[in-house]
Amino acid sequence: MKIISWNVNGIRAVAKKGFKEFIEQEQADIYCIQETKAFEEQFLKEIGGFDGYEYVWHAGERPGYAGTAIFYKHGINATDTRKHFDEVEHFHTDGRVTELRFSPPSNSPLTKEGRQIVLLNGYFPNGGTRADGTEMVTYKLEFYDKLIDYANTLVQQGHQVIMTGDFNICHTEIDIARPKENEDSIGFLPVERAKVGELLDNWYIDVFRHLYPDARDIYSWWSYRAGARPRNVGWRIDYFVVNQDFIENVQDIHYMTDIMGSDHCPVKLTLK
């Protein structure tokens, strides 16, 4: 099974840059998309969907801002999708979380009665100051707390959890091209990095760092300014995170840095 996560920075914009061709070429089982920047009716009118895939769409109230979606093949044994989280307002704001639940194959050791794999696709708040001067780092950290609590509840219920998306935080110095220059930058603040550490301390695993603990110069986002991407001056802020019991089912993870169309690159998770 292949799952690809990508912050497309506008699904209508990336559709003009080969997005459909990318989907047809990769033939991933699931695509987790962040920053769709479109309402569902705009997507259907301008793009019309993707052959062979169903989807769950979560748009915010503001036009052209944020939003998430999950596209999954008809053959996936999906049992439920979710975009309404009545108990967590942070997930509703700007359409930041979508969820897909599916059952593993009948011959999988993961198969247990009533227990499923829960895929959470998130566009985490950036944390920058709003136009009205509102400080948003606190809101960002609250979002993390809510997601940790929600994921913990799922694991306690016996489910396997995969979290992916744009986490908008570099965890360690190895995850950013210029750590010293960005010590005071939002996305690399000590309080933010500590919050990612708190997530991982709650029995979750950053798949990439688990498989490639010493890998350097692997990033997922580059500024459009000053030719950052050609010079690979980037940040690794897009992740796949799984609960500890699930890690043995992971085969590989790959940052698809050669794929253009957005200021982020796709991330591909391959399961055994």
DRENDO-1510 file (C-alpha; in Angstrom, 1 decimal, always signed):
<recs>
REC; n; res; u; v; w
REC; 1; MET; +0.0; +0.0; +0.0 .
REC; 2; LYS; +1.2; +3.5; -0.9 .
REC; 3; ILE; +0.0; +6.6; +0.8 .
REC; 4; ILE; +1.2; +10.0; -0.5 .
REC; 5; SER; +0.9; +13.3; +1.5 .
REC; 6; TRP; +1.3; +16.6; -0.2 .
REC; 7; ASN; +0.7; +20.3; +0.7 .
REC; 8; VAL; -0.3; +21.4; -2.8 .
REC; 9; ASN; -0.6; +25.1; -1.9 .
REC; 10; GLY; -3.8; +25.3; -4.0 .
REC; 11; ILE; -5.3; +22.3; -5.7 .
REC; 12; ARG; -6.7; +24.3; -8.6 .
REC; 13; ALA; -3.2; +25.8; -9.2 .
REC; 14; VAL; -1.4; +22.5; -9.0 .
REC; 15; ALA; -3.9; +20.9; -11.3 .
REC; 16; LYS; -2.5; +23.2; -14.0 .
REC; 17; LYS; +1.0; +21.9; -13.2 .
REC; 18; GLY; +0.5; +18.2; -13.8 .
REC; 19; PHE; -1.3; +17.1; -10.7 .
REC; 20; LYS; -3.6; +14.7; -12.5 .
REC; 21; GLU; -0.6; +13.2; -14.4 .
REC; 22; PHE; +1.2; +12.7; -11.1 .
REC; 23; ILE; -1.8; +10.8; -9.6 .
REC; 24; GLU; -2.1; +8.6; -12.7 .
REC; 25; GLN; +1.7; +7.9; -12.7 .
REC; 26; GLU; +2.0; +7.1; -9.0 .
REC; 27; GLN; -1.3; +5.2; -8.6 .
REC; 28; ALA; -1.0; +5.5; -4.8 .
REC; 29; ASP; -3.8; +3.9; -2.8 .
REC; 30; ILE; -4.4; +7.1; -0.8 .
REC; 31; TYR; -3.5; +10.7; -1.3 .
REC; 32; CYS; -3.7; +13.1; +1.7 .
REC; 33; ILE; -3.8; +16.7; +0.5 .
REC; 34; GLN; -3.3; +19.9; +2.5 .
REC; 35; GLU; -4.0; +23.5; +1.6 .
REC; 36; THR; -6.6; +22.7; -1.1 .
REC; 37; LYS; -7.6; +26.4; -1.0 .
REC; 38; ALA; -11.0; +25.6; -2.6 .
REC; 39; PHE; -14.5; +24.7; -1.7 .
REC; 40; GLU; -15.7; +21.3; -2.9 .
REC; 41; GLU; -17.9; +22.7; -5.6 .
REC; 42; GLN; -15.0; +24.7; -7.0 .
REC; 43; PHE; -12.9; +21.5; -7.2 .
REC; 44; LEU; -15.7; +19.6; -8.9 .
REC; 45; LYS; -16.4; +22.4; -11.4 .
REC; 46; GLU; -12.8; +23.0; -12.4 .
REC; 47; ILE; -11.1; +19.6; -11.9 .
REC; 48; GLY; -14.0; +17.1; -11.8 .
REC; 49; GLY; -12.4; +14.5; -9.5 .
REC; 50; PHE; -10.0; +11.7; -10.2 .
REC; 51; ASP; -10.9; +8.5; -11.9 .
REC; 52; GLY; -11.0; +5.5; -9.6 .
REC; 53; TYR; -10.9; +7.5; -6.4 .
REC; 54; GLU; -13.4; +8.5; -3.8 .
REC; 55; TYR; -12.7; +11.4; -1.4 .
REC; 56; VAL; -13.5; +13.2; +1.8 .
REC; 57; TRP; -13.3; +17.0; +1.6 .
REC; 58; HIS; -13.0; +19.5; +4.4 .
REC; 59; ALA; -12.9; +23.2; +3.5 .
REC; 60; GLY; -12.8; +26.2; +5.8 .
REC; 61; GLU; -15.2; +29.1; +5.8 .
REC; 62; ARG; -12.7; +31.5; +4.3 .
REC; 63; PRO; -12.5; +31.4; +0.5 .
REC; 64; GLY; -9.1; +30.3; -1.0 .
REC; 65; TYR; -7.6; +29.4; +2.4 .
REC; 66; ALA; -6.3; +26.2; +4.0 .
REC; 67; GLY; -8.5; +23.0; +3.7 .
REC; 68; THR; -7.7; +19.3; +3.5 .
REC; 69; ALA; -8.8; +16.3; +1.5 .
REC; 70; ILE; -8.2; +12.6; +1.3 .
REC; 71; PHE; -8.5; +10.7; -2.0 .
REC; 72; TYR; -8.7; +6.9; -1.7 .
REC; 73; LYS; -9.1; +4.1; -4.3 .
REC; 74; HIS; -12.4; +2.3; -4.6 .
REC; 75; GLY; -10.6; -0.9; -3.7 .
REC; 76; ILE; -9.6; +0.4; -0.2 .
REC; 77; ASN; -11.6; -1.3; +2.5 .
REC; 78; ALA; -12.8; +2.0; +3.8 .
REC; 79; THR; -15.2; +1.8; +6.7 .
REC; 80; ASP; -15.7; +5.5; +7.5 .
REC; 81; THR; -14.6; +9.0; +6.7 .
REC; 82; ARG; -14.8; +12.1; +8.9 .
REC; 83; LYS; -14.5; +15.8; +8.5 .
REC; 84; HIS; -16.8; +16.9; +11.4 .
REC; 85; PHE; -15.1; +16.8; +14.8 .
REC; 86; ASP; -17.8; +18.4; +17.0 .
REC; 87; GLU; -15.7; +18.0; +20.2 .
REC; 88; VAL; -12.6; +19.7; +18.7 .
REC; 89; GLU; -13.2; +23.1; +17.3 .
REC; 90; HIS; -9.6; +23.5; +16.3 .
REC; 91; PHE; -10.0; +20.8; +13.7 .
REC; 92; HIS; -13.0; +22.6; +12.1 .
REC; 93; THR; -11.3; +26.0; +11.8 .
REC; 94; ASP; -10.1; +26.3; +8.2 .
REC; 95; GLY; -10.9; +22.7; +7.4 .
REC; 96; ARG; -7.7; +21.5; +9.0 .
REC; 97; VAL; -8.3; +17.7; +9.5 .
REC; 98; THR; -9.8; +14.9; +7.5 .
REC; 99; GLU; -10.0; +11.3; +8.6 .
REC; 100; LEU; -10.2; +7.9; +6.8 .
REC; 101; ARG; -10.8; +4.6; +8.6 .
REC; 102; PHE; -10.1; +1.4; +6.8 .
REC; 103; SER; -9.7; -2.3; +7.7 .
REC; 104; PRO; -6.5; -4.2; +7.0 .
REC; 105; PRO; -6.7; -7.3; +4.7 .
REC; 106; SER; -8.2; -10.3; +6.3 .
REC; 107; ASN; -4.9; -12.1; +6.4 .
REC; 108; SER; -3.1; -9.3; +8.1 .
REC; 109; PRO; -1.9; -9.7; +11.7 .
REC; 110; LEU; -3.5; -6.3; +12.4 .
REC; 111; THR; -6.9; -7.7; +11.8 .
REC; 112; LYS; -8.9; -7.7; +15.0 .
REC; 113; GLU; -12.6; -7.5; +15.5 .
REC; 114; GLY; -13.7; -3.9; +15.6 .
REC; 115; ARG; -10.2; -2.5; +15.3 .
REC; 116; GLN; -9.1; -0.4; +12.3 .
REC; 117; ILE; -6.4; +1.7; +10.8 .
REC; 118; VAL; -7.2; +5.4; +11.3 .
REC; 119; LEU; -5.5; +7.9; +9.0 .
REC; 120; LEU; -5.5; +11.5; +10.1 .
REC; 121; ASN; -4.6; +14.1; +7.5 .
REC; 122; GLY; -3.8; +17.5; +9.0 .
REC; 123; TYR; -2.8; +21.0; +8.0 .
REC; 124; PHE; -1.4; +22.3; +11.2 .
REC; 125; PRO; -1.6; +26.1; +11.9 .
REC; 126; ASN; +1.4; +28.1; +10.8 .
REC; 127; GLY; +1.5; +30.1; +14.0 .
REC; 128; GLY; +2.2; +33.4; +12.4 .
REC; 129; THR; +0.7; +36.7; +13.6 .
REC; 130; ARG; -2.7; +37.5; +12.0 .
REC; 131; ALA; -3.4; +40.7; +10.2 .
REC; 132; ASP; -5.2; +42.0; +13.2 .
REC; 133; GLY; -2.2; +41.4; +15.4 .
REC; 134; THR; -3.5; +38.2; +17.0 .
REC; 135; GLU; -0.6; +35.9; +18.2 .
REC; 136; MET; -1.2; +32.4; +16.8 .
REC; 137; VAL; +1.6; +30.3; +18.3 .
REC; 138; THR; -0.5; +29.5; +21.3 .
REC; 139; TYR; -3.4; +28.4; +19.0 .
REC; 140; LYS; -0.9; +26.2; +17.1 .
REC; 141; LEU; +0.3; +24.5; +20.3 .
REC; 142; GLU; -3.3; +24.0; +21.4 .
REC; 143; PHE; -4.0; +22.3; +18.0 .
REC; 144; TYR; -1.1; +19.9; +18.8 .
REC; 145; ASP; -2.6; +19.1; +22.2 .
REC; 146; LYS; -6.0; +18.4; +20.8 .
REC; 147; LEU; -4.5; +16.1; +18.1 .
REC; 148; ILE; -2.4; +14.2; +20.7 .
REC; 149; ASP; -5.5; +13.7; +22.9 .
REC; 150; TYR; -7.6; +12.5; +20.0 .
REC; 151; ALA; -4.9; +10.1; +18.7 .
REC; 152; ASN; -4.4; +8.7; +22.2 .
REC; 153; THR; -8.1; +8.0; +22.5 .
REC; 154; LEU; -8.0; +6.1; +19.2 .
REC; 155; VAL; -5.0; +4.0; +20.3 .
REC; 156; GLN; -6.6; +3.3; +23.7 .
REC; 157; GLN; -9.6; +2.0; +21.7 .
REC; 158; GLY; -7.3; -0.5; +20.0 .
REC; 159; HIS; -6.9; +1.3; +16.6 .
REC; 160; GLN; -3.7; +1.8; +14.7 .
REC; 161; VAL; -3.0; +5.5; +13.9 .
REC; 162; ILE; -1.2; +7.1; +11.0 .
REC; 163; MET; -0.9; +10.9; +11.2 .
REC; 164; THR; +0.3; +12.8; +8.2 .
REC; 165; GLY; +0.4; +16.3; +6.7 .
REC; 166; ASP; +2.0; +19.7; +7.0 .
REC; 167; PHE; +3.0; +19.8; +10.7 .
REC; 168; ASN; +4.5; +23.3; +10.3 .
REC; 169; ILE; +7.4; +22.7; +12.7 .
REC; 170; CYS; +10.9; +21.4; +12.2 .
REC; 171; HIS; +11.7; +19.1; +15.1 .
REC; 172; THR; +15.5; +19.1; +15.3 .
REC; 173; GLU; +18.5; +21.0; +13.8 .
REC; 174; ILE; +19.0; +18.2; +11.3 .
REC; 175; ASP; +15.6; +19.0; +9.9 .
REC; 176; ILE; +16.4; +22.5; +8.8 .
REC; 177; ALA; +19.1; +23.9; +6.5 .
REC; 178; ARG; +20.0; +26.9; +8.6 .
REC; 179; PRO; +19.2; +26.1; +12.3 .
REC; 180; LYS; +21.2; +29.0; +13.8 .
REC; 181; GLU; +19.7; +31.6; +11.6 .
REC; 182; ASN; +16.2; +30.4; +12.4 .
REC; 183; GLU; +16.4; +30.0; +16.2 .
REC; 184; ASP; +13.8; +32.8; +16.5 .
REC; 185; SER; +11.7; +31.9; +13.5 .
REC; 186; ILE; +8.1; +30.6; +13.8 .
REC; 187; GLY; +8.2; +26.9; +12.9 .
REC; 188; PHE; +11.5; +26.4; +14.7 .
REC; 189; LEU; +10.9; +28.0; +18.1 .
REC; 190; PRO; +12.0; +26.0; +21.1 .
REC; 191; VAL; +8.4; +25.9; +22.4 .
REC; 192; GLU; +7.3; +24.5; +19.1 .
REC; 193; ARG; +10.1; +21.9; +18.8 .
REC; 194; ALA; +9.3; +20.8; +22.3 .
REC; 195; LYS; +5.7; +20.2; +21.3 .
REC; 196; VAL; +6.8; +17.8; +18.5 .
REC; 197; GLY; +8.9; +16.1; +21.1 .
REC; 198; GLU; +5.8; +15.8; +23.3 .
REC; 199; LEU; +3.9; +14.2; +20.5 .
REC; 200; LEU; +6.7; +11.6; +20.0 .
REC; 201; ASP; +7.0; +11.0; +23.7 .
REC; 202; ASN; +3.3; +9.9; +23.6 .
REC; 203; TRP; +4.4; +6.7; +22.0 .
REC; 204; TYR; +4.4; +7.9; +18.4 .
REC; 205; ILE; +7.2; +7.6; +15.9 .
REC; 206; ASP; +8.4; +10.0; +13.2 .
REC; 207; VAL; +8.8; +7.4; +10.5 .
REC; 208; PHE; +11.5; +9.1; +8.5 .
REC; 209; ARG; +13.8; +9.7; +11.5 .
REC; 210; HIS; +13.1; +6.1; +12.6 .
REC; 211; LEU; +14.3; +4.6; +9.3 .
REC; 212; TYR; +16.9; +7.3; +8.5 .
REC; 213; PRO; +18.1; +8.7; +11.8 .
REC; 214; ASP; +21.2; +10.4; +10.4 .
REC; 215; ALA; +19.9; +11.5; +7.0 .
REC; 216; ARG; +20.7; +15.2; +6.2 .
REC; 217; ASP; +19.6; +17.7; +3.6 .
REC; 218; ILE; +16.2; +16.1; +3.2 .
REC; 219; TYR; +13.5; +18.7; +3.3 .
REC; 220; SER; +9.8; +19.1; +2.3 .
REC; 221; TRP; +9.3; +22.9; +2.1 .
REC; 222; TRP; +11.4; +25.7; +0.5 .
REC; 223; SER; +10.7; +29.4; +0.4 .
REC; 224; TYR; +9.9; +30.9; -3.0 .
REC; 225; ARG; +12.4; +33.6; -2.2 .
REC; 226; ALA; +16.1; +33.8; -3.1 .
REC; 227; GLY; +16.2; +30.5; -5.0 .
REC; 228; ALA; +15.9; +28.5; -1.9 .
REC; 229; ARG; +14.8; +25.3; -3.6 .
REC; 230; PRO; +17.5; +25.0; -6.2 .
REC; 231; ARG; +20.0; +25.6; -3.4 .
REC; 232; ASN; +18.1; +23.2; -1.1 .
REC; 233; VAL; +17.8; +25.7; +1.7 .
REC; 234; GLY; +14.7; +24.0; +3.1 .
REC; 235; TRP; +12.7; +22.8; +6.1 .
REC; 236; ARG; +11.4; +19.3; +6.9 .
REC; 237; ILE; +7.9; +20.1; +8.2 .
REC; 238; ASP; +5.8; +17.4; +6.5 .
REC; 239; TYR; +5.7; +14.1; +8.3 .
REC; 240; PHE; +4.3; +10.6; +8.6 .
REC; 241; VAL; +3.9; +9.7; +12.3 .
REC; 242; VAL; +2.6; +6.3; +13.5 .
REC; 243; ASN; +1.9; +4.7; +16.9 .
REC; 244; GLN; +4.7; +2.4; +18.1 .
REC; 245; ASP; +2.8; -0.8; +17.5 .
REC; 246; PHE; +2.3; +0.1; +13.8 .
REC; 247; ILE; +5.9; +0.8; +12.9 .
REC; 248; GLU; +6.7; -2.8; +12.0 .
REC; 249; ASN; +4.2; -2.5; +9.2 .
REC; 250; VAL; +6.1; +0.3; +7.5 .
REC; 251; GLN; +8.4; -0.6; +4.6 .
REC; 252; ASP; +9.8; +2.7; +3.5 .
REC; 253; ILE; +9.3; +6.5; +3.3 .
REC; 254; HIS; +10.5; +8.8; +0.5 .
REC; 255; TYR; +10.5; +12.6; +0.2 .
REC; 256; MET; +9.8; +13.2; -3.5 .
REC; 257; THR; +11.9; +16.3; -3.8 .
REC; 258; ASP; +12.0; +16.1; -7.6 .
REC; 259; ILE; +8.2; +16.7; -7.9 .
REC; 260; MET; +7.4; +20.4; -8.5 .
REC; 261; GLY; +4.1; +22.3; -8.5 .
REC; 262; SER; +4.1; +23.5; -4.9 .
REC; 263; ASP; +6.5; +25.0; -2.4 .
REC; 264; HIS; +6.2; +21.6; -0.6 .
REC; 265; CYS; +7.2; +18.2; -2.1 .
REC; 266; PRO; +5.1; +15.1; -1.7 .
REC; 267; VAL; +6.0; +12.4; +0.9 .
REC; 268; LYS; +5.3; +8.8; +0.1 .
REC; 269; LEU; +4.8; +6.1; +2.7 .
REC; 270; THR; +5.0; +2.5; +1.7 .
REC; 271; LEU; +3.4; -0.2; +3.9 .
REC; 272; LYS; +4.3; -3.9; +3.9 .
</recs>
